[in-house]
Amino acid sequence: MNSFTDLPGLWGTLLGVISFPAIPVLHAFLVNVFSKHEKHSLFMFLTFGVYLVFLSAMGWSLLNKSPHFEWELFSLASTALFFMLGYMELYSMVARGFSLNIIKTIYRNPQIQPDQIGSNYADGLGVEWLLKKRLNGLVALKFISIDSRGTLTLLPRGLWIGKIASLYKSTLRMGKGG
C-alpha cells in the first residue's frame, strides 16, 4: 500500500456516504409527486430499489478499475445497507414513534397541559385512535384476532412474537414498558 487512498474498500465506502442524501431526497420527491397515495413506506422501498440501481451503476463505472474491485463493491453494498436500515429506523420513529408524537403534539400546542396530551395526540386523533390503528394492524398481520364481543386472542404468529419479545426484554433486562 502506497498511500491512504490505496486502502481496499475506501472508495466504495466514500461513494456510499456521498450518495446517501439521494435516499431522503428521492423519497420526499415520490411522496410529494404521488401525494394521493397514502402508502409512503411503499415509496421508501421503491426509493431503495432506485437507489440500489443507481448505486450499482455508479459503483460499476467508477470502481471497476480498482485493483480491489470486489472489496470496493462489498464496501459500497455494506455502506448502502447501513444507510438504508438507518433511514428505515428514522422513518419508523417519526411515522410511528409514540414518544416522538408526544413531542410533536407539545411542539404544535405549546400551552398544552399534561391531561390534554391523550386527546390531542397525533394532531387531534387521540390515543384511542392510535390503539385502534395498532390493533387493526396486528389483525391484518394475523398476530391477533378480535371476536364480535371485542375479545383479543393471540394467534400462533403473535404467540411466537410475544415469546421472542419477552425473552429478548428479559435477557437484556429492559424492565417494564415498550
N, C-alpha and C positions, 0 to 999 in steps of 0.2 A: 504494500500500500504506500503510495507516494504522498498522499495528502488526505485531508479530511473528506474531500469530495469523492474519494475512491471507496468510501465505506459502502459495502453491499446493502442495498435497500434504502439508502438515504434519499435518492431521487424519487423513488416510489412513495415514500412517506411524505416528502415535501409536496408532491403532486396531489396526494390525498388531502393534505392540510389546506393547500391553496384553493383546491376546488370545492371544499366543503360548503362555503357560502351559497353555492348553487342549489343546495337542498332546500333551505328555507325560502329562497327567492322563487324557485320553481313551484314549490308547494303553495306559497301565497298567490302566485300567478294563477295556478289551476283553480284554486278555491274561489278566487275573485272572478275569473272568466266564466266558470260554471257555477255561479252563486246560487242557482235554483236547486242544485243538488245538495243534500244535507250529509252526504257520505264523505266528510272531509278526511277521515282516516283512509278511505279508499284512494283519495288523491295523494295521500302521503306515500302509499305503496307504489302507486303509479310514478310518482316522483322518484322513488328509489330505483325503479326499473329504468327510467330515462337516464338518471344519474349514472347507473352502472354501465349502460351502453356508451354514454358519453365518456366516462372514465376509462372504459376498456379501449375505446378508440384513441383517446389521448395517450394512455399508457403504452399502447402498441406503437403509436407513431413517435413518441418522444423517448421511450426507454428501450426500443428494440436493438439499439446499437451498443447497449451497455454490456460489458463482459459478465455482469452479474444479472442478466435479464430475468432469470427465474426468481431471484431474491427481490428484485425490484417489483415484479408483479405480485409476489406474495406480500411484500410490504405495502404496496398500493391497496391490495384487497383487504388486508388487515386494518389499515387506516380507514378505508371506506366503511368497513363493517363497524368499527368503533364509533365513527361519527353517525352512522345510520341508527345504531342502537341508542346512542345518546340522544339523538333527535326524537326517536320514538318515546323515550322516557320523558323528555321535556314536554312533548306534545301531550302525553298521557297525564302528566302532573297538571298542566294548565287546563286541559279539557275536562278532567275528571277528578282532580285533586280536591278533597273536601276542605282541608285547611287553606289551600290557595283560594278557593271560592269564598271562604270566610273573609280572608284578607281583601279580596276584590270587593266583596259586599261592603266592608267598612270603608274602603277607599272611595267607593261610589256614593256612600252615605256617611260623611264624616261625623255627623251628630248622632248616629245610631246608638241605641242603648243595648246592652247585652241581651236583654229579654226580647229584643226585636230581630235578632240575627236569624232565628229559625224561620220567621215568616218572610223575611227579606232575602233569604239565601238564594243564590243563583238568579239575580235580577228579579226577585219577587216571586219566583216559582215556589220557594219554600222547601223545607227539609222533607216534608211528606212527599212532594214531587220526586225528590232525589231517591227516597226509599222505593217508591213505586217503580221508578225508572230502573233502578238496580235489580229489583225483584223480577221485573219483566225481562231484563237482560239475562238473568240466571235461568228463567224458564226457557227462553229462546235457545240458550246453550245446553239445555237439558241437564242442568245441575240440580234443579228443584222442580217440584210440581206444586200447584196451588189448586185445591179442590173447590167445589162450589160453596163450601162453608168458610173458605179462606184459610184452611189448614195447610201449612207448609210441610212438604215431605222431601227429604234428600233423596235424590235418585242415585244409582250406583256411581256415576261420574262425579257427582257432588260429594258423595261419601268419601270417595278416593281422594279428591282435592282437599276436603276437610281434614282427613287423617294426615296427609302430607304437610299441610299448612300448620297444623297443631304440632307435629313432630319438629318441623323447622323452627317454629317460635320457641318451643320448649328447649330445643338443643342450643339455640342461640340466646336463651334466657331473655327474651324480649319483653316479657311481662304482659300485662293486660293491654287491650286496645289494638287498633289497627287490623 
